[in-house]
């Protein structure tokens, strides 16, 4: 639950660092599979120069558009202020990969399906970063799963704002560790995606299956997420989107 670590005089943002490590690992494994078992497309680690900037920009844009308060919106260009949306990281990274595939004249669907089975690796590292930063936290719970976040963390600040704790308390109330829940779901999604890929499905099935799993995870998780406002029927925006995207993706399969 530490947003930064210090090495000598350098402050390292754990969220950004873990996201990069996750992307590097998933890209490395996908490239290895491409050359050892796959179609052997001319893909190298240079793809990271397209994925990482796009993932960072889109993730930050979505956060500041949909989640940031009006005061924080003024600090968009201050990279010392944390502000990223995990789903934006995924889809921004996919956009960067599409640009790379276009430049390399590689078929886009087949090219993307090299990487998609390993996106859960990036998801795991991303949610570890969220856990360190204290973002994407859950609702208050007094079950055995509850975790208290330290003073000045986002859950602590939110509980102060709600008036359910006082500013002299050193920890928030116990909340659902939704970041850890999602890590477990990403592990299951990764097993499903890799197993399906090994069965050699038709072109496009992996992409649609990933979309279904991604939005299904969010639909389930957001019932105990505290950082999204409910829109209608006690559902937030991501859950409402899931109600449309999941059936359409199933129809596509």
C-alpha positions in Angstrom: 0.0 0.0 0.0 2.8 2.4 -0.9 2.4 4.6 -3.9 6.1 5.4 -4.1 9.4 3.8 -3.2 12.6 5.7 -2.9 16.0 4.5 -4.2 18.7 7.0 -3.2 17.2 10.4 -4.1 14.9 9.0 -6.8 11.1 8.7 -6.2 9.6 5.8 -8.2 5.9 5.6 -8.8 4.9 1.9 -8.2 1.7 2.1 -10.3 3.5 3.3 -13.4 6.5 0.9 -12.9 4.3 -2.2 -12.4 2.2 -1.3 -15.4 5.3 -1.1 -17.6 6.7 -4.4 -16.2 3.4 -6.0 -17.0 3.4 -4.7 -20.5 7.0 -5.7 -21.1 6.4 -9.3 -19.9 3.2 -9.8 -21.9 4.8 -8.5 -25.1 8.0 -10.6 -24.5 6.0 -13.8 -24.0 3.7 -13.0 -27.0 6.7 -12.4 -29.3 8.4 -15.6 -28.1 5.2 -17.6 -28.9 4.9 -15.9 -32.3 8.4 -17.1 -33.4 8.3 -20.5 -31.7 4.7 -21.7 -32.3 2.9 -19.0 -34.2 2.8 -17.4 -37.6 6.3 -15.8 -37.2 5.2 -12.3 -38.0 8.1 -9.7 -38.0 7.3 -8.3 -34.6 10.0 -7.1 -32.2 10.2 -5.3 -28.8 10.1 -2.0 -30.7 6.3 -2.5 -30.5 6.6 -1.2 -26.9 7.5 2.3 -28.3 3.9 2.3 -29.7 2.1 0.4 -26.9 3.4 2.2 -23.8 2.8 5.8 -24.9 -0.7 5.1 -26.3 -1.6 3.1 -23.2 -0.4 5.9 -20.9 -2.1 8.7 -22.8 -5.5 7.0 -23.2 -5.5 5.8 -19.6 -4.8 9.3 -18.4 -7.3 10.9 -20.7 -10.1 8.6 -19.6 -9.3 9.1 -15.9 -9.3 12.9 -16.2 -12.4 13.0 -18.3 -14.6 10.5 -16.3 -13.1 10.2 -12.8 -11.1 13.3 -11.8 -12.6 16.1 -9.8 -12.7 19.6 -11.4 -9.7 20.7 -9.3 -7.6 17.7 -10.3 -8.5 18.2 -14.0 -6.3 21.3 -14.1 -3.2 19.1 -13.4 -3.5 16.8 -16.4 0.1 17.6 -17.5 1.6 17.1 -14.1 2.9 13.5 -14.3 3.7 13.5 -10.6 0.0 13.4 -9.9 -1.3 9.8 -10.3 -4.3 9.5 -12.6 -4.9 6.5 -14.9 -7.8 4.3 -15.8 -6.8 0.6 -16.0 -9.3 -0.1 -18.8 -7.8 2.8 -20.7 -4.4 1.2 -20.4 -5.6 -1.9 -22.0 -7.4 -0.3 -24.9 -4.8 2.4 -25.4 -2.2 -0.4 -25.6 -4.3 -2.2 -28.2 -4.6 1.0 -30.3 -0.8 1.3 -30.1 -0.4 -2.3 -31.2 -2.7 -1.7 -34.2 -0.6 1.3 -35.3 2.5 -0.9 -35.2 0.8 -3.7 -37.1 -0.3 -1.3 -39.8 3.3 0.0 -40.2 4.6 -3.6 -40.4 1.8 -4.6 -42.8 0.8 -7.5 -40.5 -2.9 -8.7 -40.5 -4.4 -6.8 -37.6 -6.7 -9.4 -36.2 -4.1 -12.2 -36.3 -1.5 -9.8 -35.0 -3.7 -8.7 -32.0 -4.6 -12.3 -31.2 -0.9 -13.0 -30.6 -0.9 -10.6 -27.7 -4.5 -10.8 -26.3 -4.1 -14.1 -24.4 -1.3 -12.5 -22.4 -3.1 -9.2 -21.6 -4.1 -10.8 -18.2 -0.5 -10.6 -17.2 -0.6 -6.8 -17.7 -3.9 -6.8 -15.8 -2.4 -8.5 -12.8 0.5 -6.1 -12.6 -1.8 -3.1 -13.2 -4.0 -4.1 -10.3 -0.9 -4.7 -8.1 -0.1 -1.1 -8.9 -3.7 -0.1 -7.9 -3.3 -1.9 -4.6 -0.1 -0.1 -3.9 -1.6 3.3 -4.8 -4.9 2.6 -2.9 -7.0 3.4 -6.0 -9.9 1.3 -7.4 -10.9 0.5 -3.8 -14.0 -1.3 -2.7 -17.0 -0.6 -0.5 -16.8 -0.9 3.3 -17.0 -4.4 4.6 -16.5 -6.0 8.0 -16.0 -9.5 6.5 -12.7 -11.4 6.8 -11.8 -9.9 3.4 -11.7 -6.3 4.6 -8.5 -4.4 4.3 -7.7 -1.0 5.9 -5.7 1.5 3.9 -3.4 4.0 5.6 -3.8 7.7 6.3 -3.9 9.9 3.2 -4.8 7.0 0.9 -7.8 7.4 -1.4 -10.1 5.2 0.7 -9.1 7.2 3.9 -9.8 10.5 2.1 -13.1 9.2 0.8 -14.2 8.1 4.3 -13.2 11.5 5.7 -15.3 13.1 3.1 -18.3 10.9 3.9 -17.8 11.7 7.6 -17.6 8.0 8.7 -14.1 8.5 10.2 -12.3 11.5 11.6 -9.0 13.0 10.4 -7.1 11.8 13.5 -7.6 8.2 12.5 -4.6 6.5 10.9 -6.5 4.0 8.8 -9.6 3.9 6.7 -12.5 1.6 7.5 -12.0 -2.0 6.1 -12.9 -2.1 2.5 -13.2 -4.9 -0.1 -9.8 -5.3 -1.7 -11.2 -5.2 -5.2 -7.7 -4.9 -6.7 -6.9 -8.4 -5.4 -10.3 -9.8 -6.4 -9.6 -8.6 -10.0 -6.1 -10.2 -9.9 -7.8 -13.5 -9.2 -10.2 -12.9 -12.1 -7.4 -12.0 -14.5 -5.7 -15.3 -13.7 -8.9 -17.2 -14.6 -9.3 -15.1 -17.7 -5.7 -15.8 -18.8 -6.2 -19.6 -18.4 -9.4 -19.4 -20.5 -7.8 -17.3 -23.2 -4.7 -19.4 -23.6 -6.7 -22.6 -23.5 -9.0 -21.3 -26.2 -6.0 -20.0 -28.3 -4.4 -23.5 -28.2 -7.6 -25.0 -29.6 -7.0 -22.9 -32.7 -10.4 -21.1 -33.0 -11.5 -19.1 -36.0 -10.1 -15.6 -36.6 -11.6 -13.0 -34.2 -12.9 -15.4 -31.6 -10.0 -14.6 -29.2 -10.7 -10.8 -29.4 -14.4 -11.3 -28.8 -13.8 -13.7 -25.9 -11.4 -11.2 -24.3 -14.0 -8.5 -24.6 -16.6 -10.7 -22.9 -14.3 -11.7 -20.1 -13.1 -8.1 -19.6 -16.5 -6.6 -19.2 -17.9 -9.6 -17.3 -15.2 -9.1 -14.7 -16.0 -5.4 -14.4 -19.7 -6.1 -14.2 -19.2 -8.5 -11.2 -16.5 -6.5 -9.5 -18.2 -3.1 -9.6 -21.0 -4.2 -7.3 -18.3 -3.8 -4.5 -16.4 -0.9 -6.1 -16.7 2.4 -4.2 -15.0 4.8 -6.7 -17.7 4.8 -9.4 -21.0 6.5 -9.1 -24.1 4.5 -9.8 -26.1 5.7 -12.8 -29.3 3.6 -12.9 -30.7 0.4 -11.3 -27.7 0.6 -8.9 -25.4 0.0 -11.8 -22.4 2.2 -12.8 -21.4 3.2 -16.4 -19.1 0.2 -16.9 -21.9 -2.3 -15.8 -24.4 -0.6 -18.2 -21.9 -0.9 -21.0 -21.3 -4.5 -20.2 -25.0 -5.2 -20.6 -24.7 -4.2 -24.2 -21.2 -5.3 -25.1 -21.3 -8.9 -23.7 -24.4 -10.0 -25.7 -23.0 -8.3 -28.9 -19.7 -10.1 -28.4 -21.5 -13.4 -27.9 -23.5 -12.8 -31.0 -20.2 -12.1 -32.9 -18.7 -15.4 -31.7 
